[in-house]
Amino acid sequence: MTIEAKLEALTKAVEANTTALLGRAGVQAIPAKQAQDKARAEVAASAKKPEVKADAKAVNYDDIKEPFVALVKLNRDEALATLKPFGLDSLKGAKPEQFYAVHTAVTKKLAELQAKA
């Protein structure tokens, strides 16, 4: 089920509950469009690109290279897909401010694939 379908089902459930509750005093209906927009905004906020925290420890290119090469050897497509959220087509394009986040993503994906193997 897609996110859109889930949101639509949730909206219908909220509308049904609102309709059932309207007979009670003090209950006000929230327009369905407003509820749906709020739900979409929450989903979009949770899907933002990874960000580097200011207090992240210093990671250099060589720290990322070794786990990335290991990831490429396991599954090249997964390795490249791991870089996509950072706007990268290859590890060479990573900027120093991205190193910590890229390293975290690469090592996490590597651990996932090694666990499956």
N, C-alpha and C positions, 0 to 999 in steps of 0.2 A: 504494500500500500504506500503510495507516495505521500509526501508531506502535505501536498495540496489536498489530497483525498482525506487525510487525517484531520486537517483543519476544517474541511467541509463537514465531516461527521461530527466533530466537536462543536461546531457552530450550530448544527441542527439540534444537538443534544441540549445545548445552552438555551436555544430558542424554545424547545419543548419544556424545559424546566421553568423558564421565565413565564411562559404561558400558564403553566400549572400554578405558579405562585402569585400571579397577578391578582387573584381574588383576595389575597391577604393584605391587610393594612400595612403601609410603610414600605412595600416592595415596589421598586421602580425597575422598569425594563431597561436593559442596556441595548442600544441598537445593535443588530447583528453585524452590520458593517464595521462598527467601532470595535467590537469584540474580535472579529476576524482580523482587522488591521493590527490590533495589539498582539495577537497570537503570531502573526507573520513577522512582526518586528522582533519578537522574542526569539523566533527561530533564526532570523537573519543575524541577530546579535551573537547567537551561539556559534554561528558558522563563519565568523570573521577569521582573517588570516592570523596565524600565530604571531605574537609580538614578543620582542626581547625585553626582559625586565632590566631596569637600570642597574640593579645589584647583581646581575648575572656574572658568574666568574668568567675570567678571560679565557676564551677558546681560540686557538689559531687554526689555520687551514690544515696543517698536518694532523691536528687532533681529529678532524672530520674525515680526512682522506682515507685512513685505514678502515674504519667501519663502513664507509661508503663503498670502497672497493670490494669488501666482503659482501655487502648487500648486492652489488652489481653481479657478483659471481653467483649468488643464490637466485636472483631474479632481476634482470636488467629493467624490465618494465615497471616493477614495483619501486625500484631505486629511483628511476626518473619521475615516477608519480609522486614520490615523497618530496621532491624538489618543487613541484608545481605550485603549491600554496605560497611559496616564497617568490614566485615569478621567475624561477630559474629553469633553464633547459639543461644546464650542466653544473657541476660543482665549481668549476672555474669561475663562474660569474658571481659567486657569493661574495657579499661585502662583509667586512669585519663586524659590522653591527648585526649581521645575520648569523654569524658563526655559531653562537650559543644555541639559538632556536633550531638551526639546521642540524647541528650535532645531536640535539635532543630528539628531533624527529627521525633522523637516520638510525640512531642507536635503538630507539623504540621499535621501528620497523624491522630492523635486523633481528632483534630479540624475538619478535613475533614470528618471523619466518623461520628462525632457528628452532623455535619451539614446535612448529608444525612439521619440520623435517625429521 
